Amino acid sequence: MPLLTKLFTTEMVRTDDLAIDRSAATGENRMVRASNALRAQLESGDRENEDRDYVEGCFGRSLYPPRELALIEQRLCTGNHLGCHLWFTRGETVQGKTMRADVQHLFDQAAEQAERNRADFLKNNDLYQSSILRLTEHIRNCMQVQQQPDAVSARQGHVDSQRIWRLPVLKDGKVFLRSEEENTPGFTVDLLLDGSASRLHCQETIAAQGYILARSLATCGIPVRVSSFCSLRGYTVVRILKDFSEKNAERKIFNYFAAGWNRDGLALRMAGKLLDTAPADRHLLILLTDASPDDSRKILPTGKVPLSRSYDGEAGVQDTAEEVRALRQQGVRVAAVFMGENASAPDARTIYGQDLVRIQRMDQLATAAGKLIQEEIFGSCPGEHVQVYCKSYHFPCRRHKKEKLQSQFLLSPCRKSPAK
């Protein structure tokens, strides 16, 4: 059986559908492989249309028209993801289209899960609202410490000796200076939630924590987008639950549900594509993950590797790590909040390196993500290696050791910084 699975590309969908496609045999030249691929494509056209309709029914219509989506697939579905398909969606249903019975059943299940997510939040409303207040205060404190107020001309404040002449001569009352803080954080946050079946046991908590993060960031004026990802029938689906441009739309995050598989590397490519619409130049991408890439669609044979490989284990981890490195080379900071088995911890470190925070319980997510957001606000070290302290939190320069907690918003040089 292991030999057969190497020679044949097997796809097992968690909806109990099964499809077996013949892969290119070892030793075939490129022309024969291309011919066989074209023949297989023609023969499987009906199945592909059925799969596309199925994915659309389960997750909602595509953000992109068919031609544009095909061009995106041509650009992104290469290398280890050759033969895969993409689906970007906001979960909006197709108007005027009859829904199949099996799709209607799954659609109803998703609606029931959304109700369970909302009910769980209301049940624990006091706890969750307290988390929102704490995280919002945390982020605001970071922003207030980091932001350097600029002196601007105003009608009240401290007298500006260089402009005082304008009052009697030009009747210009703006002869004072006042401090004006920069309210724009200068970066965006993308929260990408693993929406595969491995998350079935904690869907309500993931939805609640996604809401807490998004609400806190939005309150602080930081643009945030929340999406989930999974894969089904060869399609990797990224479903936007709350977009940057949507105001007061955090409750849509409760529409989160888990199903299918997770092709993490391709999901990261898709997240990189969506950054084209981000309203700032700096980007923080946070994944909530168990660091266990696992997809039913195999990695197709290549000249170097003539046999197909399962997208899991070492192959999945290495592919995901490569996509993380590719995004970082483009200037995107990719971080992860890891909640998984001890056996997967080394894989998580391989993929995300130092930008990894591990949690043991889902109620620790907001604090962990807050730490990553704090580091993004300060960068590698605020100012000339400055230590920053506030009343409730300690924000050290990451290059040096921590010191004792001091009074609110007190700035002091690091020990290794040159004295001024």
Residue pairs with C-beta under 8 A, 6 or more apart in sequence:
5 310
6 307
6 308
7 23
7 25
7 307
7 308
8 20
8 21
8 22
8 23
8 308
9 20
9 21
9 22
9 23
9 297
9 298
9 300
9 308
10 19
10 20
10 296
10 298
11 18
11 19
11 20
11 21
11 233
11 234
11 296
11 297
11 298
12 18
12 296
13 19
13 232
13 233
13 260
13 296
14 197
14 232
14 259
14 260
14 261
14 296
15 102
15 106
15 232
17 233
19 47
19 233
21 40
21 44
22 36
22 40
23 298
23 300
23 301
23 308
24 32
24 33
24 36
24 37
24 300
24 301
26 301
26 306
26 307
27 306
28 36
41 48
51 85
51 233
51 234
51 235
52 85
52 235
53 100
54 100
54 103
54 232
54 233
55 87
55 232
55 233
55 235
55 237
56 62
56 87
56 94
57 94
57 99
57 100
57 103
57 104
57 106
57 107
58 103
58 106
58 107
58 110
58 232
58 259
59 87
59 89
59 91
59 237
59 239
60 89
60 90
60 91
60 92
60 93
60 94
60 239
61 89
61 92
61 93
61 94
62 69
62 87
62 88
62 89
63 88
63 89
63 90
63 240
64 72
64 88
69 86
69 88
72 86
72 273
73 84
73 85
73 86
76 86
76 266
76 269
76 270
76 273
77 83
77 84
77 85
77 86
77 266
80 265
80 299
80 311
80 315
80 319
81 236
81 263
81 265
81 266
81 269
82 300
83 234
83 297
83 300
84 234
84 235
84 236
84 263
84 266
84 297
85 234
85 235
85 236
86 235
86 236
86 238
86 266
86 270
87 235
87 236
87 237
87 238
88 238
88 240
88 270
88 273
88 274
89 237
89 238
89 239
89 240
90 239
90 240
90 243
91 239
91 240
91 241
91 255
93 107
99 107
106 259
109 257
110 255
110 257
113 203
113 256
113 257
114 254
114 255
114 256
114 257
116 203
116 204
117 203
117 204
117 207
117 208
117 254
117 255
117 256
118 251
118 254
120 204
120 205
120 207
120 208
121 128
121 204
121 207
121 208
121 211
121 254
124 208
127 363
128 208
128 211
128 212
131 212
131 363
131 366
132 212
132 215
132 216
132 219
134 366
135 212
135 213
135 216
135 366
135 367
135 370
136 215
136 216
136 219
136 220
137 392
138 370
138 374
138 392
138 393
139 216
139 217
139 220
139 222
139 370
139 373
139 374
139 377
140 220
141 390
141 392
141 393
141 409
142 373
142 374
142 377
142 378
142 393
142 395
143 185
143 220
143 377
144 181
144 409
145 382
145 388
145 390
145 395
145 409
145 411
146 377
146 378
146 382
146 388
147 181
147 182
148 182
149 179
149 180
149 181
149 182
150 179
150 180
150 181
150 182
151 177
151 178
151 179
151 180
152 177
152 178
152 179
152 180
153 160
153 163
153 174
153 175
153 176
153 177
154 174
154 176
154 177
154 178
155 173
155 174
155 176
156 176
156 178
157 176
157 177
157 178
157 179
158 176
158 177
158 178
159 175
159 176
159 177
160 175
160 176
160 177
163 172
163 174
163 175
164 175
166 172
166 174
166 175
167 173
167 175
183 221
184 221
185 220
185 221
185 222
185 280
185 377
186 280
186 281
186 282
187 222
187 280
187 281
187 282
187 283
187 284
187 376
188 222
188 223
188 224
188 225
188 244
188 278
188 279
188 280
188 282
188 283
188 284
189 217
189 222
189 223
189 224
189 225
189 283
189 284
189 285
189 286
189 373
189 376
190 224
190 225
190 226
190 227
190 271
190 274
190 275
190 278
190 283
190 284
190 285
190 286
191 210
191 213
191 214
191 224
191 225
191 226
191 227
191 286
191 288
191 369
192 227
192 228
192 229
192 238
192 267
192 271
192 285
192 286
192 287
192 288
193 199
193 206
193 210
193 226
193 227
193 228
193 229
193 256
193 288
194 228
194 229
194 230
194 258
194 262
194 264
194 287
194 288
194 289
194 290
195 228
195 229
195 230
195 237
195 239
195 256
195 257
195 258
195 259
195 260
195 262
196 230
196 231
196 258
196 259
196 260
196 261
196 262
196 294
197 230
197 258
197 259
197 260
197 261
198 258
198 262
198 290
198 292
198 294
199 206
199 258
199 290
200 258
202 362
203 256
203 257
203 258
205 362
205 363
206 256
206 258
206 288
206 362
207 253
207 254
207 256
209 288
209 362
209 363
209 365
209 366
210 226
210 241
210 253
210 256
210 288
211 250
211 251
211 253
211 254
212 365
212 366
213 224
213 226
213 365
213 366
213 369
214 224
214 226
214 242
214 250
214 253
215 250
216 366
216 370
217 223
217 224
217 373
218 224
218 247
218 248
218 250
222 373
223 244
223 278
223 279
223 280
224 242
224 244
225 240
225 242
225 243
225 244
225 274
225 278
226 240
226 241
226 242
226 250
226 253
227 238
227 239
227 240
227 241
227 271
227 274
228 238
228 239
228 241
228 256
229 236
229 237
229 238
229 239
229 262
229 267
229 270
229 271
230 236
230 237
230 258
230 259
230 260
230 261
230 262
231 237
231 260
231 261
231 262
231 263
231 266
231 267
231 295
231 296
231 297
232 259
232 260
232 261
234 296
234 297
236 263
236 266
236 267
236 270
236 295
237 260
238 267
238 270
238 271
238 274
240 274
241 252
241 253
241 255
241 256
242 249
242 250
242 252
242 253
243 249
244 277
244 278
244 279
245 279
246 252
261 294
261 295
261 296
262 292
262 293
262 294
262 295
263 293
263 295
263 297
263 311
263 316
264 287
264 289
264 293
264 316
264 319
264 320
264 323
264 351
265 293
265 316
265 319
265 320
265 322
265 323
266 323
268 320
268 323
268 324
268 327
268 334
269 323
271 285
271 327
272 326
272 327
272 330
272 332
275 283
275 285
275 332
282 331
282 333
282 376
283 331
283 332
283 333
284 333
284 335
284 372
284 373
284 376
285 327
285 332
285 333
285 334
285 335
286 335
286 336
286 337
286 369
286 372
287 334
287 335
287 336
287 337
287 352
288 336
288 337
288 339
288 365
289 336
289 337
289 338
289 339
289 340
289 348
290 338
290 339
290 340
290 341
290 344
291 317
291 336
291 338
291 340
291 344
291 345
291 347
291 348
291 351
291 352
292 312
292 316
292 340
292 344
292 347
293 311
293 312
293 316
293 317
293 319
293 320
294 311
294 312
294 316
295 311
295 312
295 316
297 311
298 308
298 309
298 310
298 311
299 305
299 308
299 309
299 310
299 311
299 315
299 319
300 308
301 307
301 308
309 315
311 319
317 347
317 350
317 351
318 350
320 351
321 350
321 351
324 334
324 351
324 352
327 334
328 334
333 355
333 376
334 352
334 355
335 352
335 355
335 356
335 357
335 372
336 348
336 351
336 352
336 355
336 356
336 357
337 357
337 358
337 359
337 365
337 368
337 369
337 372
338 344
338 345
338 348
338 352
338 356
338 357
338 358
338 359
339 358
339 359
339 360
339 361
339 362
339 365
340 348
345 358
348 356
348 358
349 356
355 372
357 368
357 369
357 371
357 372
358 368
359 365
359 368
374 395
375 398
378 388
378 395
380 398
380 399
381 397
381 398
381 399
381 414
382 388
382 395
382 397
383 411
384 413
384 417
384 418
384 420
385 397
385 399
385 400
385 413
385 414
385 416
385 417
386 397
386 411
386 412
386 413
386 414
386 417
387 395
387 396
387 397
387 400
387 403
387 411
387 412
387 413
387 414
388 395
388 396
388 397
388 409
388 411
389 395
389 405
389 406
389 407
389 408
389 409
389 410
389 411
389 412
390 408
390 409
390 410
391 407
391 408
391 409
394 402
394 405
396 402
396 403
397 414
399 414
399 416
400 414
400 415
400 416
401 415
403 412
406 412
413 419
413 420
